[in-house]
Amino acid sequence: MTHYDVVVAGAGPVGLMLGCELRLGGVARVLVVERLAEVDETIKAGAINTPTAVALDRRGLLPALVEVQQQTMDRFREFQRARGGDGNAPPPPKFAGHFAGITLDAGLLDTADPAFADVGPAGDVGLIPQSSLERLLAGRAGELGVELRRGVELTGFEQDDDGVTVHLAPADGSAPESVRAGRLVGCDGGRSVVRKLAGFDFPGTPPEITGYQALVGLDGAEGLANGWTATDTGVYVHGPVPGRVLTVEFDGPPVDRTEPVTAEELQSSLRRVSGVDVTVTEVHTVTRFTDNCRQATSYRCGRVLLAGDAAHVHSPFGGQGLNLGIGDAMNLGWKLAAVVRGRAADGLLDSYTSERHPIGAWVLDWTRAQIALMRPESHARKLRAVFTDLTRTVDGTTHLVKKISGVWQHYDLPGDHSLVGRSAPDLEFADGTRLADHLHGGRAVLLDLADDPELRALAEGYGDRVDVRTVVCAGVPELSGLLVRPDGVTAWAADRLPAGDALVQALERWFGAPAGRGTGALPPDPRSSIAGGA
């Protein structure tokens, strides 16, 4: 059998991002298999949040994101012209969003809040449709040498102490094939075959809604309101691009989610919820969804791991699923690469669950709360009115936008400095570069901001894992040193030197022993209450 270091099931944005991260981490043979023969053009998430934009900036993809966002803005203006506007209206603000269909007023956002600082130019990017991101990442994966096989379905696997035997079936009917891998990662969506066959526990709450999102041709669209609208029968959306509609009804989940959505089915839902006698003349793309809300108790079972929707499912409101999955890929990629290459002990993978599981659990609860406010019954609508009043305040809007944008996210890591566990600030240096520029290669970076030879000496023996940069940063004169993991998370920071044992401990915790001392091991973090694997 052909042998791979890692096989990834699923070539959506999460699987492709993970493949890219593994190659940047030095994994020699990475195979990504995808059941679909082409990029999935089904309408899904329409935007990315700040952590996702920052992560892509740190991999050199910001110029491509800016170009995609401009194309999205052009479609937004086209919709405005079709609705009688002049086509010159500003696009949705970079932090615009909604909670339970209650649109937030960006004019009430306190942009001076420290949570929004130091993200760099990536903070100006957000309007990136999921299909565009998938095409972008597919191109990058090819450049990095990821083997991508479309039209190939994972049908089964067996894992043992030495690896995983993965069974594949080409969609064209050619002979099935088995390959051998050191690790298998399921990025194969909410109905993950990998998760089911591996036996991951997947507890949660059952669905109560049926929703549709589509790009369509419509007759009678002039009767529809723009944006989010709550009615006596549910919630619907019209816009912000031509032909985009979304409906939510609270009459339980669909009988069979695998059945294709027909124009008549979509039209009936839109008429029931909106009360407008519209006619769907053509369907360009459509998806059906529910609020099934579940999360794997661990993201690792031996040599099999999960990421993205394979690890957690929830309603799609706010596009949180895409962003959550990209965060999974960024966190897992460098760790799995280090373990595969023998540069870190297997225990490093336990930190993947302990760091990402709490973020996923928060997203599930965030989406559940929105369902409660959307219900078309009297108590929920009274609560919705109270909540709407809160969104009309600066404090209320700012709090919600911080949550929606993802700038609140952090990990509970060892260390006393306020930056530890948080996304590193995008510092600007005297040579004209930013921190993001030094992370394009997917390696850790130790910033010596005080030109201290003793600090640099502590990193000797890590040259194959950590880039040491002596830089000048006038913007943060109080900061003397910063250790940034490959995923952009601050592992150590100091305002005063010498660094002492704290830097040495951080280096060994995340990157093993220095050269000449063996692999080293990452001990389990005793503060974590989440089991990290099997």
N, C-alpha and C positions, 0 to 999 in steps of 0.2 A: 504493500500500500504506500501511496505517496504520504510523506510526513510533513506536517506543518507545526510550527511552534504554537500558533493560536488559530482556531477557527471561530469566526464570528457569524452567527446566524442572523440575517437581517441587514439590508443595505439601505435603511432609512437614514436620516441625519445622524442618529445615535450610533448605529453600527459603522457608518462611514467615518464619523469623528473618532470612534475608538480605533478603527483600523489605522487612521492617520497617526494617532498618538502612539500606538504600538510601534509603528515604523520609525517615528521620531525617537522613540526610546531605544532603538537599536534591535528590535525583534526582526530576525532575518526573514522568516516565512510566515506571512499573515494571509489567510484566505477569508474573504467575506462572501457568503452565498446569499442569494436573494431569490425568492420564489417568483417575483414579477420579472418580466423580461425587459421592462423599461422603467424609467423614473416614474414614481407614482404622482400623477397630476391631480389626484383627487383633492378638492379643496379642504384644507385643514387649518393649522395655525397660520395667522396672518402677520405675526410680529414676533420678535425676539425681545427678551428682557436685557437689562444691563449686564448681568454676569455672563450671558451668552455672547453679547456683543464684545465685551472685554476679552473673553476667552479667544474669540476669533481674531481680534486685533492682536493678541499676543502670539498668534501664529501667522501674522503677516497678511491676513485676509481683509483688513479694513478697506482698502481701495475698492475691492470687488463688492463689498457690502454697500458702500456709498453708491455705487453704480446701480445696484439692484434697488436700493431705496428710491433713487431718482425715478426709476421706471414705475415703481408703485405710486409715487406722488403724481406722476403723469396720469395714471388711471384714476386716481382720486379726483383730479381736476376735471377729467372727462365726465365723471359722474356728476360733479357740480354743474357743469354746463348742461347736461341732459336734464337736470332738475330745475333749470331756469336761472342758474347762477352765471357769473361772468367767467368762471374758470380760473380766476386768479386768487381765489380764497386760499389761505394758508392751509397746508395739510395738517392732520392731527398733530399736536405737539409731541415732542419726543417722550414725554412722560404721561401722555394721555392714556386713559383706560376707563374701565368701568368695574363696578362691583355689583353682581346680580342684575346687570342691565341698567344700573343707575350710573349714568355718564358723569364722569368727574370733570370739573371746570379747572383747566390748567391755570387760569388766572388766579385761582386761590392757592396754588402750590407755592410753598415757601422754598424757593430754589436755593436759598442760603443755608438750608439745613445741612449740617456737616455730613450727613449720610450720602448726599449727592456729590460731594467733593472728591477730587482726585481720581476720577474714573477716566480722565483723558478724553480724546475725541470720540472714543467709542460710545460715550454717553449721548452723542447726537444721532446714533443709528438705532433704529427699532423696527421700521416697516419692511420686514423681510419675510415674504411668504415661505412656507415650509418647502414647497416644491422647488423654489429658487435656491434655497439653502442646500437641498439635497443635490441639485445639479452642481453647485459650487463645490461641495465636499467630495462628490464623485470625481470631479476633475483633479482636485488636490490629492485624493487617494491614489489616482493613477500616476501622478507625478512622483509620489513617494514610494511607488513600487508595491502597493497593496494589490494582491490578486483578487479581482472582483469577478464573480461568476453569476450572471443573471440568468433567470429561467431555470434555477436549480433549487430544489426544495430539500430541507433537512427532514428525513423521515424517521430517524431514530439514532440512538447512540448507546454505547456502554463505556463506563469509566472503570479504571482499575488503578492500582497504586502508581503505575508508570505513565498513564495517559488516558486518552479518550479515543475510542473508535467511533467515527461519525459516518452515518449512512446517508447518502445523497441520491436524489432521483431527478434527473433532468426533465424539464417540462416537455421537451420535444419527443419524448418516448424512447430515447436512446437508453442504453443499458445502465442500470443503477451502478453506483460506485461507492466504495468505502475508503475513507482516508483516516490517517492517524494524526492526532494532535496532542500536544502537551496540555492544552487547556481549551475549553469550549465556553464561549460567552453567548448567551441568548439575548439578542437585541431584536427579537422577532415579534414584538408588539403585544397587545393586551391579551391575545389568545395564544400566547407563546407555547409552541410545541416543546421547546427546551424546558421551560418551567414545569409543564405538566409531566413530561417523561422523567425529569429528575426528582419529582416528588416534593417540590418546595411547598411549604405551608403558605396559603394565600388567603388569609381571613379578611373580612370587611363587611360592608353593608350592601344590600341588594338595591337594584335600580328602581326608581319610581317615575321616570320621565321617558319620553321618546322625543328625540330632537332630530332636525334635519338642517344641513347647511349645503348650499348649492350656488352655482353660477348658472343663471338661466336666462332665456328670453321671456319677456313678460308683456302681456297686453293688460291694460288697466292699472299699471304701476303708479300712475299719478295719484291714485287714491291711497297709496301707502305712505305712512309717515317715514321720515328719514331717521336713521339710527335705531336705538332700542326703544321698544314700546311695550308696556305691560297692559294686558286687556283682561276681561273677565274670564277668558278661556286659556290664557297662557301668556307667552312672551314671544315677540317676533322682532326681527332686525331687517332693515332694508338699507343697503349700502355698506361701507363707504366707497365701493367701486361698482361699476356698472353690472347689473344683473345679480348681485350678491344678495341672497336672502337666507334667513335662519329662523326656524320656529322651534318652540319648546312647548310640549303639552304634558300634562300631569295625569295621564290616564294609564300609567304603567309602561313597562318596556314592550318593545315589539315582540310579536309571537316568534318571529324568525329573523334574526339580524343578518343572516347569510343571504336572504332573498334580495335580489337587486331592487333598488328603489325606482319606481316608475314615475313618470311625469304626473299621472293622475293622483298617485299617493301624495306626492309633494304638494301639488295644487290643492288637494283637499285639506291638508294640514294648514297651508297658508291662508286659505279662505276661512277655516274654522277659527284660527287664532286672530287674524286681522279683522275679520268681518267685511272684507273687501272682495268683490267678485272679480278677482284677477284670473287670468288664464296663462298657464305655463305653455309657451309655444315651442320651446326646445330646452333641453337640459345639456349643458356643457360638462358639468361635473357635479356630483352630489354624493353626500355621505349621510348615513344615519348614525345616531349616537344615543347613548344613555348616560346615566350617572352612576353606573356600577362602580363601586369605590372599594378597592382592595389593595393590599400591600403585602409582599413577601416578608416573612418574619426575619429572614436573613437573605442577603444577596449572594451568598456563596454556599455551595454544597460540594465539598471536596474539590475536584478540578473543574467544576461547572459553576459559572457565575451568571448573573442577570444584570441588565442595565436597561434604562428607559421604561417603556410601557410593559415590558416583560416583567419588571419588578414592581410596578405600581400602576393602577388604572384609576381614573376618576373622570368627572365630566370635563369637557374641554374649555369651559369658560375662562377667558383670560389667556389662553394658549400656554398654560403652565406646564403641560406635559412635555412639549418640545424642549423647553428650557430646562426642566428638571432632568430630562434624559441627557442633554448636552453636558450638564454638570456631572452626571454619573460618569460619562465617558472621560471627561477631563480628570476626574478623581481616580478612576480605575486605570486609565491607560498607562501612566508612568509607573504606577506601582506594579502592575502585572508585567510590564516590560522589565523592570528591575529584578523581579523574581524569576522570570523566564531566563534571563541572562546570567543568573547566579550572583547578582550583585546585592541581593537582599534576601533575607530569610522569608520563608513562606508566611510567617506571621504578619508581614506587612499587609497582606491582603485582608486580614481581619479588620484593619482600620477603614477599609472601603465601606463596609456595612455600618460601622459605628459612626462614621462621619456623614454618610449620605442618608441613612435611614431616618434620622430626625427631620431632615429637610423634606423628605418625601411624605412623612406623616403630617407635617404642617400643611403641605399642599392639599392633601386629602381633606383635612378639616376645613381649609379655606374654601374649597369647592363645595363641601357639604353645607357650609353656612350660606353660600349663595343660593343653593337650591331652596333652603328654608325661606329666604326672602323673596323668591320668585313664585312661590305657590299661590295660585289664584283662589285663595279663601280668605275670609274676613280678617282673622287674627294676623295672618302673615302680611296682608296688605296694610294693616294699621302699623305693624312693626316696620314695614317698608317705608311708610311715610315718616316715621320717627327717624329712621336711618338716613333717609334722603335729606332731612334737615341737618343732620350731622355732616353730610358731604358738602353742605353749603357753607362750611366754615374752613378757615385756613388750617387749623389743627386737624380737623377730620380729613380733609383732602390730602394733606401732607402725610398723615399716618397711612392712609390707604395706598397712596402712590408709592411710598417706601416699600410696602409689602408687595405690591404688584410688580414693581420694577426689579425686585430681588436684591436691592442694595443692603438689606438687613442681614443677609445670609452670612453665617460664619460657623466655624467648627470649634469645638471645645478642646483645644490643644494645650499641652503643658507650656507654661511661660507666663510671666507677669506683665509683660508689655501690652498696651492696649491694641497694638496691631497684630499680635499673634493670633492665628486662627482666622484672620480676616483676609479678604482679597487685598493684595499689596497695592498701595497707592501708585498711580502711574506718574512717578516722579520724572521731572524734566531736568536734564543734566547740562552742564556748561558746554559740552561738546555738541549740543543740539539734538541728542538722542533722548528717547523716553525709555522708561523701564520696559514697556512692551516690546521695544525694538530688540532688547537683549534676551527675550524669551522665545523668539521665532524658532529656534532650534529645538525647543522642547526639553531643555536641560534646566537644572536648578541654577540659581544665580546667588552669589554672595556679594553684596555691595559693601565695599570699604569706602565709607563717606568721610573718613577722617585721615586717610593716607597713613594707616597704622600697620607697620610691618608685622607686629605681633598678631594682629587680627588675621592677616593673610597667612601667617605661619600655621595657625590653627587648622586651616583648610588644606594643608599639604597632605597628600595622599588621597585627595578627592578629585584630582584633576580630570579623571575620566567620567565624573558624575556631576561636578559642580563647577560652573564658570565663576571665576573671581574677577570682579571689576572694581578698580579704583576710580571713583568718579567724584565730581564736585556738584553739589545740589544746593544752590542758594536758597531754594524755597523751604527747606527744612533744616536749618542750621543746628537744631537741637538733636537730630538723628545722626548717630555715628556709624551704625551698621545694620544691615538687613539681610536675612537669609530667606530667599523666596523659593518655594518648591516649584517643580515643573508646571503644576496646575495654577500657579500664580498666587498661592496662599502663603502668607507670612508664617514661617516656621520659627523665626527668632528675630528679635529686634533689640537694639540698645541705644539709649540716649547718651550713655557715658561708657568709655572703655577704661580698663581692659574688659574683654568679653567674658573671661573666666570660663567656668565649667558649663555655663548655660549653652554657649555656642557648640562646644564639643558634644554635649548631650543631644542637641538638636541634630547635628550632623550624623551622629551614630544612630539616632532613632529613625531618621528618614532615609539615610543613604548608606547604612551599614558601617562596617569598620573601614578605616583608611587602608589604602593599598599596603599589602604586606602582612595584614593581620587577619585575613580570611573574610568570610562573608559578613559575619555579625548577625545580630538578630534584633528584631523590633519586639520588645515585650508588649503583651496586651496592656492597654490603658485601663487601670483598675477603676477609673471613673465611669467607663462605659457600661451601661446596663443592657446593651444589645449584644446578643451572641453573634460572633463574626464568622461562623462557618462550621464545617464538619470535617 
